[in-house]
Amino acid sequence: MKLQYSALALAAALGLSTAAQAQNCELKIGAMGPMSGGAAQWGLAMAGATELAAAEVNAAGGIKMGAKTCKVVVVPYDSKYTADAAAAGSNAFAAQDIKLIVGPVGSPESTGIKPVAARNEQLAWNASYAKNALETKFPLMFHIAPGPAVWSDTVIKAAMKVFPMKSVALIAPNDQGGTDIASVDAEAYKANGVTTTEEYYQRGTTNFAPIVTRVLASKPDVVDTASSPPGDAGVIIKQLRLAGFTGAIGRLGGPGTDEIVRVAGGLDVVQNFYWFETVATDEPKVREIDALYKKMVGKDPVGGTALWADLPAARMTLKAVAAAGTDDAKAVAAALRKLPVEDPNMGAGYWTGKKQFGVAQELHFPFGVGIIKDGKNLGVARQEAKPD
């Protein structure tokens, strides 16, 4: 494998000797996200990314915490894509003296965890595309990647070169995880001369036939599944095709294309599809992550490309712990802000977020635009990250 952390390289990054052995000491780090239901792929990816980062550190001998060298232990929590469960997860972690959390994923979870994690003095990373994913009043909250306000225009312009469109119907859940993203997507489409309609459904819906009927009545050129979880999006696409829709389908709302295609019934069903990819998935160094995970963790990864996107946050959190010499959330946050945005698989990126949120605590790495044309996957084109 051309690029991965060797024990020597990782030890150097964390300030350890390769001979260091973890003493009778554990650093527990939380991994939070929906690990059941339609969005389970995203939560399992968050946990998997944290497991890989921990395995890399442990393989190098552990992490220095004061006078001790500690083993990193990952504690997962299923926040079920709800605000209440994410808040409960923060308290459950606090009861175990866990001060660092990789996750949660969605906007409802982000809304639920922010005030509770602040009260518990926990550092957390959310991956939501909420308009308030970061807020200056929550300085211990960090953001795994930018939302559609940053990249939607790029994706739409690339899609319009392949799939000419004058109208689009957006379908998303009827909570903050859907409405925030779909509304931003709609404005981006309108800015490109595309008229929009929006349809929202109750999270947990399994039969989308009534929505599909309403959408088709408006005769859109394109249907965009926005931030619908991968499982939901796959069902929506299957039902659209069964109902006779032949236009392109877009996805300006999050990773999960492999799962979407599987649930929909394969590329022959999906046919024409474009999507935002959180990382440049066709890059060889990025694709090495799955093999690295299997080698370091000892099992096949779950979560698809979302795991790849979540990994830098987990790695950088542990680097910040090593730099701070403690798991105190405020000290780790201060160390984290000083770290350059770089990752051995993703390459170099930027701290962004100042323009949109008023605080530059958002990781921004190169991302991708994927195209499926006439049932053939044309791959993911790399798009460069830009500073605020």
C-alpha positions in Angstrom: 0.0 0.0 0.0 1.5 3.3 -1.1 0.1 5.6 1.5 -0.8 4.7 5.1 0.5 5.5 8.5 3.5 3.3 9.3 4.1 2.8 13.0 7.2 5.1 12.7 5.3 7.9 10.8 2.4 7.8 13.1 4.6 7.8 16.2 6.4 10.9 14.8 3.1 12.6 14.2 1.9 11.9 17.7 5.3 12.6 19.4 5.7 9.0 20.6 8.4 6.4 20.5 7.6 3.3 18.5 8.7 1.4 21.6 6.0 3.1 23.7 3.5 0.7 25.2 0.1 1.9 26.4 0.0 1.7 30.1 -3.0 0.8 32.3 -4.7 3.9 30.9 -7.5 4.5 28.4 -8.6 7.5 26.4 -12.2 6.9 25.6 -13.5 8.8 22.6 -17.2 8.8 21.5 -18.5 8.1 18.0 -22.1 9.2 17.5 -24.5 9.0 14.6 -27.6 7.1 13.4 -26.6 3.4 13.5 -30.0 2.1 12.7 -32.7 3.0 10.3 -32.4 4.6 6.8 -29.4 6.7 7.7 -27.5 3.9 9.4 -24.7 4.0 6.8 -23.7 7.5 7.9 -23.6 6.6 11.6 -21.7 3.4 11.1 -19.2 5.4 8.9 -18.6 7.8 11.8 -17.9 4.9 14.1 -15.7 3.2 11.5 -13.6 6.3 10.9 -13.1 6.7 14.6 -12.1 3.1 15.0 -9.5 3.4 12.2 -8.0 6.5 13.7 -7.8 4.8 17.1 -6.3 1.6 15.6 -3.5 3.7 14.0 -2.6 5.4 17.2 -2.7 2.2 19.2 -0.5 0.4 16.6 2.1 3.1 17.3 2.1 2.4 21.0 -0.8 4.6 22.3 -1.2 8.3 23.0 0.7 10.5 25.5 -1.5 11.9 28.3 0.5 13.6 30.9 2.9 11.1 32.4 1.0 8.1 30.9 0.7 6.6 27.5 -2.8 5.5 26.9 -4.8 3.2 24.6 -7.6 4.8 22.6 -11.0 3.1 23.0 -13.9 4.0 20.8 -17.4 4.1 22.4 -20.2 4.2 19.8 -23.7 5.6 20.4 -26.7 5.4 18.1 -28.2 8.9 18.0 -31.0 7.7 15.6 -31.0 10.9 13.6 -33.0 12.7 16.3 -32.3 15.7 18.5 -33.4 13.9 21.7 -31.2 10.9 21.1 -28.1 13.0 20.3 -28.7 15.0 23.5 -29.1 11.8 25.5 -25.9 10.5 23.8 -23.9 13.5 25.0 -25.1 12.8 28.6 -24.3 9.1 28.3 -20.8 10.0 27.2 -20.4 12.5 30.0 -21.4 9.7 32.5 -18.4 7.8 31.2 -16.1 10.9 31.4 -15.9 11.0 27.6 -15.0 14.6 26.6 -14.3 14.1 22.8 -17.0 13.0 20.3 -16.7 12.3 16.6 -20.2 13.0 15.4 -23.1 13.3 15.2 -24.3 13.4 11.6 -27.5 15.1 10.8 -29.1 18.5 11.4 -31.6 17.3 14.0 -28.8 15.6 15.9 -26.6 18.7 15.7 -29.4 20.8 17.1 -29.9 18.4 20.0 -26.3 17.9 20.9 -24.9 21.5 20.8 -26.3 22.9 24.1 -25.9 19.7 26.0 -22.3 19.1 24.9 -21.5 22.7 25.8 -22.9 22.2 29.3 -20.9 18.9 29.5 -17.8 20.7 28.2 -17.4 18.2 25.3 -15.8 18.7 22.0 -17.9 17.3 19.1 -17.7 17.2 15.3 -21.0 17.3 13.4 -21.4 16.5 9.8 -24.8 18.2 9.3 -25.6 20.6 6.5 -27.7 22.8 8.8 -27.6 26.5 8.3 -26.4 26.8 11.9 -24.1 23.7 11.9 -21.6 26.0 13.7 -22.4 28.9 16.0 -20.0 31.2 17.7 -21.8 30.5 21.0 -20.7 26.9 20.8 -16.9 27.1 20.5 -16.3 23.4 21.1 -18.3 22.3 18.1 -16.4 21.6 14.9 -17.7 20.7 11.4 -16.5 17.7 9.3 -17.1 19.3 5.9 -18.9 22.2 4.2 -22.6 22.1 3.4 -24.4 22.8 0.0 -23.9 26.6 0.4 -20.3 25.9 -0.6 -20.5 23.2 -3.3 -24.0 23.1 -4.7 -23.4 25.5 -7.5 -20.3 23.5 -8.7 -22.4 20.3 -8.7 -25.3 21.8 -10.6 -23.1 23.4 -13.3 -21.4 20.0 -13.8 -24.7 18.2 -14.0 -26.2 20.6 -16.5 -23.5 19.8 -19.0 -24.6 16.2 -19.0 -28.3 16.5 -18.2 -30.0 19.7 -19.6 -32.7 20.8 -17.2 -35.2 23.6 -16.8 -37.1 22.3 -13.8 -36.3 20.2 -10.7 -38.4 18.7 -7.9 -36.6 18.3 -4.6 -37.6 15.6 -2.1 -36.4 15.6 1.5 -37.4 14.8 5.1 -39.7 17.4 6.7 -37.3 18.2 9.6 -34.2 20.5 9.8 -32.1 17.8 8.2 -34.2 18.1 5.1 -35.6 21.6 4.9 -32.2 23.4 5.5 -30.5 21.5 2.8 -33.4 21.5 0.2 -33.9 25.2 0.6 -30.3 26.0 0.0 -30.2 23.5 -3.0 -33.4 25.2 -4.4 -31.7 28.6 -4.3 -28.7 27.2 -6.1 -30.8 25.7 -8.8 -32.7 29.0 -9.3 -29.4 30.8 -9.6 -28.7 28.6 -12.6 -32.0 29.3 -14.2 -33.8 26.1 -13.1 -37.3 26.4 -11.6 -37.9 24.3 -8.4 -40.6 22.7 -6.4 -40.1 21.0 -3.0 -41.7 17.9 -1.5 -41.2 16.9 2.1 -41.9 13.6 3.9 -42.0 12.3 7.5 -38.8 10.7 8.5 -39.4 7.0 8.7 -41.6 6.8 5.6 -41.2 3.6 3.7 -43.7 4.1 0.9 -43.1 7.2 -1.2 -45.8 6.5 -3.8 -48.0 9.5 -2.9 -45.1 11.8 -3.1 -43.9 10.3 -6.3 -47.4 10.8 -7.8 -47.4 14.5 -6.8 -43.9 15.0 -8.1 -44.6 13.5 -11.5 -47.8 15.6 -11.8 -45.5 18.7 -12.0 -43.5 17.0 -14.9 -40.0 18.0 -13.7 -37.0 17.4 -15.9 -35.0 16.3 -12.8 -35.8 15.0 -9.4 -33.3 15.7 -6.6 -33.3 13.5 -3.4 -31.4 16.2 -1.5 -30.5 15.1 2.0 -32.8 12.0 2.1 -30.8 9.2 3.8 -29.3 6.6 1.4 -31.9 4.0 2.2 -34.8 6.4 1.6 -33.2 7.8 -1.6 -32.8 4.3 -3.0 -36.5 3.6 -2.5 -37.5 6.9 -3.9 -35.5 6.2 -7.1 -37.0 2.7 -7.4 -40.5 4.1 -7.1 -39.9 6.9 -9.5 -38.7 4.5 -12.1 -41.5 2.1 -11.5 -43.9 5.1 -12.0 -42.4 5.8 -15.4 -40.0 8.7 -14.6 -37.2 8.7 -17.2 -35.4 12.0 -16.3 -32.2 12.4 -14.4 -32.1 12.1 -10.7 -29.7 14.3 -8.6 -28.4 14.3 -5.1 -27.2 17.5 -3.5 -27.2 16.3 0.1 -24.7 13.8 1.1 -22.7 10.6 0.3 -24.1 7.1 0.0 -24.3 6.4 -3.8 -23.3 2.8 -3.5 -26.1 2.1 -1.0 -28.6 4.1 -3.0 -27.8 2.1 -6.2 -28.1 -1.2 -4.2 -31.4 -0.3 -2.7 -32.8 1.1 -6.0 -32.0 -2.2 -7.8 -28.7 -1.4 -9.6 -27.3 0.9 -12.2 -29.9 -0.3 -14.8 -32.6 1.1 -12.6 -30.8 4.3 -11.6 -29.9 5.1 -15.2 -29.1 8.8 -15.0 -27.8 10.2 -11.8 -25.5 13.0 -10.5 -24.3 13.6 -7.0 -22.1 15.5 -4.6 -19.3 13.4 -3.1 -17.7 14.6 0.1 -14.2 13.4 -1.0 -12.5 12.9 -4.3 -13.3 9.2 -4.3 -11.5 8.3 -7.5 -8.1 9.4 -6.1 -5.9 6.3 -5.4 -4.8 7.6 -2.0 -8.4 8.0 -0.9 -9.4 4.6 -2.1 -6.6 3.0 -0.1 -8.6 3.7 3.1 -10.8 0.6 2.9 -7.7 -1.7 2.7 -6.1 0.2 5.5 -9.2 -0.2 7.6 -9.3 -3.9 7.0 -5.6 -4.3 7.9 -5.7 -2.1 11.0 -9.2 -2.9 12.4 -9.4 -6.4 11.2 -12.8 -6.4 9.5 -14.5 -5.0 6.4 -15.4 -1.3 6.5 -19.1 -0.2 6.6 -20.3 3.2 5.5 -18.9 3.6 2.1 -17.4 7.0 1.2 -18.8 8.6 4.3 -16.2 6.7 6.3 -13.5 8.3 4.1 -14.9 11.8 4.7 -15.2 11.4 8.4 -11.7 10.0 8.9 -9.7 13.3 8.9 -11.7 14.7 11.8 -11.0 11.6 13.9 -7.3 11.6 13.1 -7.0 15.4 13.7 -8.8 15.0 17.1 -6.2 12.5 18.3 -3.3 14.6 17.0 -4.7 17.5 19.0 -5.0 15.3 22.1 -1.3 14.5 21.7 -0.4 18.1 21.2 -2.4 19.2 24.2 -1.3 16.2 26.4 -4.8 15.9 27.8 -8.3 15.1 26.8 -9.7 18.3 28.3 -12.1 19.6 25.6 -11.0 23.2 25.7 -7.3 22.4 25.6 -7.9 19.9 22.7 -10.0 22.5 20.8 -7.2 25.1 21.2 -4.6 22.6 19.9 -6.9 21.6 17.1 -7.4 25.1 15.8 -3.6 25.4 15.4 -3.2 22.2 13.4 -2.8 22.5 9.6 -5.7 20.9 7.7 -3.9 17.9 6.2 -4.5 14.1 6.0 -2.3 11.3 4.6 -5.1 10.1 2.4 -7.0 13.3 1.6 -4.0 15.6 1.1 -4.1 19.3 2.1 -7.2 21.3 2.8 -8.3 24.5 4.7 -10.0 25.6 7.8 -13.2 27.3 6.6 -16.5 28.4 8.0 -15.7 32.0 9.0 -17.8 33.4 6.1 -20.9 31.3 6.7 -20.8 30.7 10.4 -18.5 33.3 11.9 -16.1 30.7 13.1 -13.4 28.9 11.1 -13.8 25.4 12.5 -14.9 23.5 9.4 -12.6 21.1 7.5 -12.6 21.6 3.7 -10.8 19.0 1.5 -11.1 18.4 -2.2 -14.5 17.0 -3.0 -16.1 15.3 -6.1 -19.0 15.4 -8.6 -20.2 12.0 -9.7 -22.1 11.1 -12.8 -24.0 8.0 -13.9 -25.1 8.2 -17.5 -27.3 5.6 -19.3 -26.6 3.1 -16.5 -22.9 3.5 -16.6 -20.9 5.0 -13.8 -18.6 7.6 -15.3 -16.8 8.2 -12.0 -16.2 11.1 -9.7 -14.5 14.3 -10.9 -12.2 15.9 -8.4 -13.0 19.5 -7.4 -10.5 21.6 -5.5 -11.2 23.0 -2.1 -11.0 26.8 -1.8 -10.3 28.9 1.3 -13.0 31.2 2.7 
